[in-house]
Amino acid sequence: MLKNGAMSHRIVERVIGRLLTDEEFRHEFLRGPKETLAALAEQGWDLTGVEVEALLHTDVSLWSMASARIDRRLRRSSLKSGEGGQEPR
């Protein structure tokens, strides 16, 4: 875990950005949030314990609902489900 709050917050922003714009990552997180965050930590995405807990306690429906409202040109869609190419309603 990082002691530098500014650097850690940038990582939180990157995780949230991926949850909102990367369909495959979002599905992975929804299937196994703890495992997904642990995998990110193994890749050097150092989050504080408080940040991990906050991400785990955020209502998971937020990520899909917010993603649907982002212009599809800003989202990375998965060919597995085809969700990302649809226009928000």
Biopython code that builds the backbone (N, CA, C, O; Angstrom):
import numpy as np
from Bio.PDB.StructureBuilder import StructureBuilder

atoms = [
    (1, "MET", "N", (0.831, -1.177, 0.000)),
    (1, "MET", "CA", (0.000, 0.000, 0.000)),
    (1, "MET", "C", (0.886, 1.255, 0.000)),
    (1, "MET", "O", (1.960, 1.274, 0.601)),
    (2, "LEU", "N", (0.423, 2.271, -0.668)),
    (2, "LEU", "CA", (1.189, 3.508, -0.761)),
    (2, "LEU", "C", (0.903, 4.417, 0.417)),
    (2, "LEU", "O", (-0.207, 4.450, 0.947)),
    (3, "LYS", "N", (1.913, 5.144, 0.808)),
    (3, "LYS", "CA", (1.737, 6.142, 1.856)),
    (3, "LYS", "C", (1.382, 7.492, 1.247)),
    (3, "LYS", "O", (0.793, 8.336, 1.922)),
    (4, "ASN", "N", (1.728, 7.707, -0.008)),
    (4, "ASN", "CA", (1.482, 8.964, -0.689)),
    (4, "ASN", "C", (0.020, 9.014, -1.125)),
    (4, "ASN", "O", (-0.376, 8.335, -2.072)),
    (5, "GLY", "N", (-0.783, 9.828, -0.426)),
    (5, "GLY", "CA", (-2.211, 9.906, -0.697)),
    (5, "GLY", "C", (-2.539, 10.360, -2.105)),
    (5, "GLY", "O", (-3.492, 9.862, -2.703)),
    (6, "ALA", "N", (-1.767, 11.301, -2.653)),
    (6, "ALA", "CA", (-2.047, 11.811, -3.994)),
    (6, "ALA", "C", (-1.853, 10.715, -5.037)),
    (6, "ALA", "O", (-2.665, 10.578, -5.952)),
    (7, "MET", "N", (-0.786, 9.937, -4.905)),
    (7, "MET", "CA", (-0.529, 8.863, -5.854)),
    (7, "MET", "C", (-1.596, 7.791, -5.729)),
    (7, "MET", "O", (-2.077, 7.275, -6.738)),
    (8, "SER", "N", (-1.968, 7.455, -4.518)),
    (8, "SER", "CA", (-2.985, 6.439, -4.308)),
    (8, "SER", "C", (-4.320, 6.895, -4.886)),
    (8, "SER", "O", (-5.044, 6.094, -5.477)),
    (9, "HIS", "N", (-4.651, 8.175, -4.721)),
    (9, "HIS", "CA", (-5.919, 8.668, -5.258)),
    (9, "HIS", "C", (-5.939, 8.588, -6.785)),
    (9, "HIS", "O", (-6.990, 8.335, -7.375)),
    (10, "ARG", "N", (-4.812, 8.796, -7.417)),
    (10, "ARG", "CA", (-4.742, 8.651, -8.885)),
    (10, "ARG", "C", (-5.079, 7.218, -9.291)),
    (10, "ARG", "O", (-5.725, 6.987, -10.313)),
    (11, "ILE", "N", (-4.642, 6.279, -8.497)),
    (11, "ILE", "CA", (-4.938, 4.877, -8.799)),
    (11, "ILE", "C", (-6.432, 4.617, -8.627)),
    (11, "ILE", "O", (-7.026, 3.893, -9.426)),
    (12, "VAL", "N", (-7.044, 5.193, -7.601)),
    (12, "VAL", "CA", (-8.496, 5.076, -7.418)),
    (12, "VAL", "C", (-9.204, 5.631, -8.653)),
    (12, "VAL", "O", (-10.146, 5.021, -9.159)),
    (13, "GLU", "N", (-8.756, 6.773, -9.132)),
    (13, "GLU", "CA", (-9.355, 7.372, -10.325)),
    (13, "GLU", "C", (-9.215, 6.444, -11.528)),
    (13, "GLU", "O", (-10.145, 6.322, -12.326)),
    (14, "ARG", "N", (-8.076, 5.795, -11.662)),
    (14, "ARG", "CA", (-7.866, 4.866, -12.776)),
    (14, "ARG", "C", (-8.771, 3.644, -12.660)),
    (14, "ARG", "O", (-9.323, 3.182, -13.659)),
    (15, "VAL", "N", (-8.926, 3.119, -11.442)),
    (15, "VAL", "CA", (-9.806, 1.965, -11.236)),
    (15, "VAL", "C", (-11.244, 2.344, -11.582)),
    (15, "VAL", "O", (-11.929, 1.606, -12.291)),
    (16, "ILE", "N", (-11.697, 3.486, -11.086)),
    (16, "ILE", "CA", (-13.064, 3.937, -11.377)),
    (16, "ILE", "C", (-13.228, 4.178, -12.878)),
    (16, "ILE", "O", (-14.252, 3.818, -13.458)),
    (17, "GLY", "N", (-12.239, 4.776, -13.495)),
    (17, "GLY", "CA", (-12.291, 4.994, -14.939)),
    (17, "GLY", "C", (-12.435, 3.690, -15.704)),
    (17, "GLY", "O", (-13.216, 3.604, -16.652)),
    (18, "ARG", "N", (-11.690, 2.682, -15.297)),
    (18, "ARG", "CA", (-11.806, 1.377, -15.962)),
    (18, "ARG", "C", (-13.161, 0.740, -15.704)),
    (18, "ARG", "O", (-13.741, 0.129, -16.601)),
    (19, "LEU", "N", (-13.673, 0.879, -14.477)),
    (19, "LEU", "CA", (-14.993, 0.320, -14.173)),
    (19, "LEU", "C", (-16.072, 0.949, -15.044)),
    (19, "LEU", "O", (-17.048, 0.291, -15.406)),
    (20, "LEU", "N", (-15.897, 2.212, -15.377)),
    (20, "LEU", "CA", (-16.905, 2.919, -16.158)),
    (20, "LEU", "C", (-16.734, 2.756, -17.665)),
    (20, "LEU", "O", (-17.710, 2.853, -18.409)),
    (21, "THR", "N", (-15.521, 2.513, -18.120)),
    (21, "THR", "CA", (-15.287, 2.520, -19.567)),
    (21, "THR", "C", (-14.839, 1.188, -20.151)),
    (21, "THR", "O", (-14.817, 1.038, -21.372)),
    (22, "ASP", "N", (-14.485, 0.227, -19.324)),
    (22, "ASP", "CA", (-13.960, -1.054, -19.800)),
    (22, "ASP", "C", (-14.932, -2.171, -19.406)),
    (22, "ASP", "O", (-14.934, -2.642, -18.269)),
    (23, "GLU", "N", (-15.745, -2.574, -20.360)),
    (23, "GLU", "CA", (-16.813, -3.540, -20.086)),
    (23, "GLU", "C", (-16.288, -4.859, -19.518)),
    (23, "GLU", "O", (-16.841, -5.381, -18.550)),
    (24, "GLU", "N", (-15.243, -5.388, -20.106)),
    (24, "GLU", "CA", (-14.709, -6.672, -19.640)),
    (24, "GLU", "C", (-14.175, -6.561, -18.213)),
    (24, "GLU", "O", (-14.413, -7.443, -17.388)),
    (25, "PHE", "N", (-13.452, -5.475, -17.923)),
    (25, "PHE", "CA", (-12.947, -5.249, -16.566)),
    (25, "PHE", "C", (-14.106, -5.122, -15.578)),
    (25, "PHE", "O", (-14.055, -5.671, -14.478)),
    (26, "ARG", "N", (-15.154, -4.390, -15.982)),
    (26, "ARG", "CA", (-16.320, -4.207, -15.110)),
    (26, "ARG", "C", (-16.972, -5.550, -14.802)),
    (26, "ARG", "O", (-17.314, -5.818, -13.650)),
    (27, "HIS", "N", (-17.148, -6.392, -15.810)),
    (27, "HIS", "CA", (-17.749, -7.710, -15.588)),
    (27, "HIS", "C", (-16.868, -8.562, -14.670)),
    (27, "HIS", "O", (-17.369, -9.284, -13.809)),
    (28, "GLU", "N", (-15.569, -8.469, -14.863)),
    (28, "GLU", "CA", (-14.632, -9.200, -13.998)),
    (28, "GLU", "C", (-14.787, -8.735, -12.552)),
    (28, "GLU", "O", (-14.835, -9.551, -11.631)),
    (29, "PHE", "N", (-14.866, -7.422, -12.360)),
    (29, "PHE", "CA", (-15.022, -6.858, -11.016)),
    (29, "PHE", "C", (-16.354, -7.299, -10.396)),
    (29, "PHE", "O", (-16.406, -7.640, -9.215)),
    (30, "LEU", "N", (-17.420, -7.292, -11.186)),
    (30, "LEU", "CA", (-18.733, -7.675, -10.658)),
    (30, "LEU", "C", (-18.765, -9.155, -10.277)),
    (30, "LEU", "O", (-19.458, -9.530, -9.331)),
    (31, "ARG", "N", (-18.036, -9.988, -10.988)),
    (31, "ARG", "CA", (-17.980, -11.429, -10.673)),
    (31, "ARG", "C", (-17.137, -11.692, -9.427)),
    (31, "ARG", "O", (-17.455, -12.582, -8.638)),
    (32, "GLY", "N", (-16.071, -10.925, -9.250)),
    (32, "GLY", "CA", (-15.168, -11.159, -8.119)),
    (32, "GLY", "C", (-14.421, -9.899, -7.744)),
    (32, "GLY", "O", (-13.251, -9.747, -8.096)),
    (33, "PRO", "N", (-15.076, -8.990, -7.034)),
    (33, "PRO", "CA", (-14.434, -7.700, -6.733)),
    (33, "PRO", "C", (-13.131, -7.818, -5.934)),
    (33, "PRO", "O", (-12.150, -7.144, -6.249)),
    (34, "LYS", "N", (-13.115, -8.659, -4.916)),
    (34, "LYS", "CA", (-11.886, -8.801, -4.116)),
    (34, "LYS", "C", (-10.751, -9.358, -4.956)),
    (34, "LYS", "O", (-9.614, -8.894, -4.875)),
    (35, "GLU", "N", (-11.074, -10.356, -5.762)),
    (35, "GLU", "CA", (-10.050, -10.980, -6.600)),
    (35, "GLU", "C", (-9.535, -9.999, -7.655)),
    (35, "GLU", "O", (-8.341, -9.970, -7.953)),
    (36, "THR", "N", (-10.431, -9.205, -8.210)),
    (36, "THR", "CA", (-10.024, -8.225, -9.223)),
    (36, "THR", "C", (-9.096, -7.182, -8.622)),
    (36, "THR", "O", (-8.079, -6.831, -9.221)),
    (37, "LEU", "N", (-9.441, -6.687, -7.441)),
    (37, "LEU", "CA", (-8.581, -5.688, -6.787)),
    (37, "LEU", "C", (-7.253, -6.308, -6.366)),
    (37, "LEU", "O", (-6.218, -5.644, -6.424)),
    (38, "ALA", "N", (-7.265, -7.568, -5.943)),
    (38, "ALA", "CA", (-6.021, -8.253, -5.588)),
    (38, "ALA", "C", (-5.124, -8.408, -6.817)),
    (38, "ALA", "O", (-3.907, -8.248, -6.727)),
    (39, "ALA", "N", (-5.729, -8.719, -7.955)),
    (39, "ALA", "CA", (-4.957, -8.849, -9.201)),
    (39, "ALA", "C", (-4.334, -7.516, -9.586)),
    (39, "ALA", "O", (-3.193, -7.471, -10.048)),
    (40, "LEU", "N", (-5.082, -6.425, -9.398)),
    (40, "LEU", "CA", (-4.526, -5.098, -9.683)),
    (40, "LEU", "C", (-3.347, -4.805, -8.754)),
    (40, "LEU", "O", (-2.335, -4.251, -9.186)),
    (41, "ALA", "N", (-3.479, -5.179, -7.479)),
    (41, "ALA", "CA", (-2.392, -4.959, -6.521)),
    (41, "ALA", "C", (-1.137, -5.724, -6.950)),
    (41, "ALA", "O", (-0.023, -5.216, -6.820)),
    (42, "GLU", "N", (-1.319, -6.936, -7.459)),
    (42, "GLU", "CA", (-0.184, -7.726, -7.951)),
    (42, "GLU", "C", (0.492, -7.055, -9.141)),
    (42, "GLU", "O", (1.682, -7.256, -9.383)),
    (43, "GLN", "N", (-0.275, -6.255, -9.882)),
    (43, "GLN", "CA", (0.265, -5.541, -11.043)),
    (43, "GLN", "C", (0.840, -4.177, -10.661)),
    (43, "GLN", "O", (1.296, -3.428, -11.525)),
    (44, "GLY", "N", (0.816, -3.858, -9.361)),
    (44, "GLY", "CA", (1.391, -2.604, -8.895)),
    (44, "GLY", "C", (0.400, -1.475, -8.689)),
    (44, "GLY", "O", (0.803, -0.340, -8.436)),
    (45, "TRP", "N", (-0.885, -1.765, -8.792)),
    (45, "TRP", "CA", (-1.917, -0.756, -8.555)),
    (45, "TRP", "C", (-2.171, -0.715, -7.049)),
    (45, "TRP", "O", (-3.105, -1.351, -6.560)),
    (46, "ASP", "N", (-1.359, 0.018, -6.324)),
    (46, "ASP", "CA", (-1.409, 0.022, -4.866)),
    (46, "ASP", "C", (-2.505, 0.932, -4.337)),
    (46, "ASP", "O", (-2.432, 2.156, -4.452)),
    (47, "LEU", "N", (-3.511, 0.316, -3.762)),
    (47, "LEU", "CA", (-4.605, 1.033, -3.115)),
    (47, "LEU", "C", (-4.467, 0.867, -1.616)),
    (47, "LEU", "O", (-3.968, -0.153, -1.143)),
    (48, "THR", "N", (-4.905, 1.859, -0.872)),
    (48, "THR", "CA", (-4.897, 1.732, 0.584)),
    (48, "THR", "C", (-6.024, 0.795, 0.997)),
    (48, "THR", "O", (-6.935, 0.528, 0.213)),
    (49, "GLY", "N", (-5.962, 0.302, 2.218)),
    (49, "GLY", "CA", (-7.027, -0.547, 2.737)),
    (49, "GLY", "C", (-8.368, 0.162, 2.743)),
    (49, "GLY", "O", (-9.400, -0.450, 2.465)),
    (50, "VAL", "N", (-8.359, 1.446, 3.060)),
    (50, "VAL", "CA", (-9.590, 2.242, 3.075)),
    (50, "VAL", "C", (-10.177, 2.332, 1.674)),
    (50, "VAL", "O", (-11.389, 2.212, 1.499)),
    (51, "GLU", "N", (-9.326, 2.542, 0.678)),
    (51, "GLU", "CA", (-9.792, 2.633, -0.712)),
    (51, "GLU", "C", (-10.371, 1.307, -1.195)),
    (51, "GLU", "O", (-11.402, 1.286, -1.868)),
    (52, "VAL", "N", (-9.720, 0.213, -0.857)),
    (52, "VAL", "CA", (-10.228, -1.108, -1.233)),
    (52, "VAL", "C", (-11.594, -1.330, -0.605)),
    (52, "VAL", "O", (-12.529, -1.750, -1.287)),
    (53, "GLU", "N", (-11.717, -1.054, 0.678)),
    (53, "GLU", "CA", (-12.999, -1.220, 1.367)),
    (53, "GLU", "C", (-14.074, -0.338, 0.750)),
    (53, "GLU", "O", (-15.214, -0.774, 0.585)),
    (54, "ALA", "N", (-13.727, 0.891, 0.411)),
    (54, "ALA", "CA", (-14.703, 1.805, -0.196)),
    (54, "ALA", "C", (-15.174, 1.276, -1.546)),
    (54, "ALA", "O", (-16.366, 1.332, -1.847)),
    (55, "LEU", "N", (-14.259, 0.766, -2.357)),
    (55, "LEU", "CA", (-14.642, 0.207, -3.656)),
    (55, "LEU", "C", (-15.517, -1.033, -3.475)),
    (55, "LEU", "O", (-16.466, -1.241, -4.231)),
    (56, "LEU", "N", (-15.198, -1.853, -2.478)),
    (56, "LEU", "CA", (-15.972, -3.062, -2.230)),
    (56, "LEU", "C", (-17.358, -2.763, -1.673)),
    (56, "LEU", "O", (-18.287, -3.550, -1.857)),
    (57, "HIS", "N", (-17.501, -1.622, -0.992)),
    (57, "HIS", "CA", (-18.789, -1.272, -0.391)),
    (57, "HIS", "C", (-19.638, -0.349, -1.262)),
    (57, "HIS", "O", (-20.750, 0.014, -0.880)),
    (58, "THR", "N", (-19.127, 0.027, -2.413)),
    (58, "THR", "CA", (-19.908, 0.844, -3.344)),
    (58, "THR", "C", (-20.950, -0.045, -4.008)),
    (58, "THR", "O", (-20.649, -1.167, -4.416)),
    (59, "ASP", "N", (-22.162, 0.453, -4.114)),
    (59, "ASP", "CA", (-23.249, -0.294, -4.753)),
    (59, "ASP", "C", (-22.806, -0.700, -6.157)),
    (59, "ASP", "O", (-22.544, 0.160, -6.998)),
    (60, "VAL", "N", (-22.722, -1.999, -6.411)),
    (60, "VAL", "CA", (-22.183, -2.486, -7.681)),
    (60, "VAL", "C", (-23.027, -2.089, -8.885)),
    (60, "VAL", "O", (-22.517, -2.048, -10.004)),
    (61, "SER", "N", (-24.296, -1.798, -8.681)),
    (61, "SER", "CA", (-25.137, -1.392, -9.817)),
    (61, "SER", "C", (-24.701, -0.029, -10.368)),
    (61, "SER", "O", (-24.996, 0.295, -11.518)),
    (62, "LEU", "N", (-24.009, 0.759, -9.562)),
    (62, "LEU", "CA", (-23.541, 2.076, -10.000)),
    (62, "LEU", "C", (-22.674, 1.974, -11.253)),
    (62, "LEU", "O", (-22.818, 2.772, -12.178)),
    (63, "TRP", "N", (-21.776, 0.991, -11.281)),
    (63, "TRP", "CA", (-20.802, 0.915, -12.371)),
    (63, "TRP", "C", (-21.479, 0.697, -13.722)),
    (63, "TRP", "O", (-21.119, 1.350, -14.701)),
    (64, "SER", "N", (-22.437, -0.196, -13.790)),
    (64, "SER", "CA", (-23.131, -0.450, -15.054)),
    (64, "SER", "C", (-24.066, 0.692, -15.429)),
    (64, "SER", "O", (-24.156, 1.072, -16.597)),
    (65, "MET", "N", (-24.758, 1.236, -14.437)),
    (65, "MET", "CA", (-25.676, 2.353, -14.722)),
    (65, "MET", "C", (-24.917, 3.565, -15.228)),
    (65, "MET", "O", (-25.331, 4.193, -16.202)),
    (66, "ALA", "N", (-23.818, 3.902, -14.583)),
    (66, "ALA", "CA", (-23.030, 5.068, -15.002)),
    (66, "ALA", "C", (-22.381, 4.818, -16.362)),
    (66, "ALA", "O", (-22.318, 5.721, -17.196)),
    (67, "SER", "N", (-21.902, 3.607, -16.585)),
    (67, "SER", "CA", (-21.282, 3.276, -17.861)),
    (67, "SER", "C", (-22.263, 3.446, -19.018)),
    (67, "SER", "O", (-21.888, 3.923, -20.089)),
    (68, "ALA", "N", (-23.510, 3.060, -18.801)),
    (68, "ALA", "CA", (-24.525, 3.158, -19.857)),
    (68, "ALA", "C", (-24.780, 4.606, -20.261)),
    (68, "ALA", "O", (-25.288, 4.864, -21.353)),
    (69, "ARG", "N", (-24.434, 5.545, -19.394)),
    (69, "ARG", "CA", (-24.671, 6.956, -19.681)),
    (69, "ARG", "C", (-23.475, 7.636, -20.343)),
    (69, "ARG", "O", (-23.567, 8.790, -20.761)),
    (70, "ILE", "N", (-22.366, 6.929, -20.436)),
    (70, "ILE", "CA", (-21.165, 7.475, -21.069)),
    (70, "ILE", "C", (-21.231, 7.182, -22.568)),
    (70, "ILE", "O", (-21.572, 6.072, -22.976)),
    (71, "ASP", "N", (-20.909, 8.167, -23.368)),
    (71, "ASP", "CA", (-20.911, 7.997, -24.822)),
    (71, "ASP", "C", (-20.133, 6.745, -25.193)),
    (71, "ASP", "O", (-19.025, 6.526, -24.702)),
    (72, "ARG", "N", (-20.709, 5.933, -26.053)),
    (72, "ARG", "CA", (-20.109, 4.647, -26.407)),
    (72, "ARG", "C", (-18.723, 4.793, -27.019)),
    (72, "ARG", "O", (-17.927, 3.854, -26.975)),
    (73, "ARG", "N", (-18.426, 5.946, -27.584)),
    (73, "ARG", "CA", (-17.099, 6.145, -28.177)),
    (73, "ARG", "C", (-16.015, 6.235, -27.116)),
    (73, "ARG", "O", (-14.831, 6.130, -27.434)),
    (74, "LEU", "N", (-16.402, 6.427, -25.865)),
    (74, "LEU", "CA", (-15.449, 6.505, -24.766)),
    (74, "LEU", "C", (-15.340, 5.193, -24.002)),
    (74, "LEU", "O", (-14.554, 5.081, -23.062)),
    (75, "ARG", "N", (-16.125, 4.206, -24.406)),
    (75, "ARG", "CA", (-16.139, 2.919, -23.707)),
    (75, "ARG", "C", (-15.429, 1.861, -24.529)),
    (75, "ARG", "O", (-15.470, 1.871, -25.760)),
    (76, "ARG", "N", (-14.786, 0.963, -23.833)),
    (76, "ARG", "CA", (-14.160, -0.201, -24.459)),
    (76, "ARG", "C", (-15.149, -1.338, -24.309)),
    (76, "ARG", "O", (-15.409, -1.801, -23.198)),
    (77, "SER", "N", (-15.701, -1.787, -25.423)),
    (77, "SER", "CA", (-16.707, -2.844, -25.352)),
    (77, "SER", "C", (-16.059, -4.215, -25.486)),
    (77, "SER", "O", (-14.976, -4.372, -26.051)),
    (78, "SER", "N", (-16.758, -5.184, -24.948)),
    (78, "SER", "CA", (-16.310, -6.565, -25.020)),
    (78, "SER", "C", (-17.039, -7.260, -26.152)),
    (78, "SER", "O", (-18.250, -7.099, -26.307)),
    (79, "LEU", "N", (-16.327, -8.014, -26.925)),
    (79, "LEU", "CA", (-16.961, -8.785, -27.990)),
    (79, "LEU", "C", (-17.732, -9.966, -27.422)),
    (79, "LEU", "O", (-18.545, -10.572, -28.120)),
    (80, "LYS", "N", (-17.479, -10.300, -26.149)),
    (80, "LYS", "CA", (-18.138, -11.441, -25.517)),
    (80, "LYS", "C", (-19.626, -11.198, -25.320)),
    (80, "LYS", "O", (-20.432, -12.100, -25.546)),
    (81, "SER", "N", (-20.007, -9.980, -24.898)),
    (81, "SER", "CA", (-21.420, -9.727, -24.600)),
    (81, "SER", "C", (-22.069, -8.747, -25.560)),
    (81, "SER", "O", (-23.290, -8.744, -25.716)),
    (82, "GLY", "N", (-21.255, -7.909, -26.211)),
    (82, "GLY", "CA", (-21.801, -6.949, -27.144)),
    (82, "GLY", "C", (-22.469, -5.754, -26.486)),
    (82, "GLY", "O", (-23.078, -4.942, -27.183)),
    (83, "GLU", "N", (-22.376, -5.618, -25.173)),
    (83, "GLU", "CA", (-23.042, -4.554, -24.451)),
    (83, "GLU", "C", (-22.515, -3.173, -24.803)),
    (83, "GLU", "O", (-23.293, -2.229, -24.936)),
    (84, "GLY", "N", (-21.199, -3.045, -24.955)),
    (84, "GLY", "CA", (-20.572, -1.751, -25.073)),
    (84, "GLY", "C", (-20.952, -0.926, -26.282)),
    (84, "GLY", "O", (-20.822, 0.297, -26.243)),
    (85, "GLY", "N", (-21.410, -1.538, -27.344)),
    (85, "GLY", "CA", (-21.730, -0.795, -28.546)),
    (85, "GLY", "C", (-23.117, -0.226, -28.580)),
    (85, "GLY", "O", (-23.482, 0.434, -29.552)),
    (86, "GLN", "N", (-23.904, -0.455, -27.557)),
    (86, "GLN", "CA", (-25.284, 0.024, -27.564)),
    (86, "GLN", "C", (-25.357, 1.451, -27.057)),
    (86, "GLN", "O", (-24.588, 1.868, -26.192)),
    (87, "GLU", "N", (-26.298, 2.184, -27.617)),
    (87, "GLU", "CA", (-26.555, 3.540, -27.146)),
    (87, "GLU", "C", (-27.267, 3.502, -25.805)),
    (87, "GLU", "O", (-28.106, 2.630, -25.582)),
    (88, "PRO", "N", (-26.950, 4.430, -24.906)),
    (88, "PRO", "CA", (-27.688, 4.499, -23.655)),
    (88, "PRO", "C", (-29.139, 4.896, -23.913)),
    (88, "PRO", "O", (-29.419, 5.637, -24.855)),
    (89, "ARG", "N", (-30.051, 4.416, -23.093)),
    (89, "ARG", "CA", (-31.467, 4.739, -23.261)),
    (89, "ARG", "C", (-31.909, 5.763, -22.274)),
    (89, "ARG", "O", (-33.076, 6.154, -22.270)),
]
sb = StructureBuilder()
sb.init_structure("model")
sb.init_model(0)
sb.init_chain("A")
sb.init_seg("    ")
for serial, (resi, resn, name, xyz) in enumerate(atoms, 1):
    if name == "N":
        sb.init_residue(resn, " ", resi, " ")
    sb.init_atom(name, np.array(xyz, "f"), 0.0, 1.0, " ", f" {name:<3s}", serial, name[0])
structure = sb.get_structure()
